[in-house]
Amino acid sequence: MRRVCFLLKVRQDRLDEYRARHAAVWPEMRAALSATGWHNYSLFLRDDGLLVGYLETEDFEAARAGMEATEVNARWQAEMAPFFESLDGSRPDEAMTPLTEVFHLD
């Protein structure tokens, strides 16, 4: 499994609503993530809006492509886009640029 970590920035004026949305992720979105190879997926949110995402997957590009092909992802991304800063016209899932792993303790 490949470990993937990425950063995004949630608008500070939307933090509470962002947390609420993720406390009730749609069941069909959860199912689509699992079906397309997203495992051990977590989001961590700092009070200043820094969002850290982590997941494990066999093939990140295939997992992203799998989600891209789902209707539920298109709806979710459209609803989530206003929560983020600095997307420059991209959807949140397009802005997830993996960080380079420099250390791992197994």
Order of alpha helices (4+ residues) and beta strands (2+ residues): beta-alpha-alpha-beta-beta-alpha-alpha
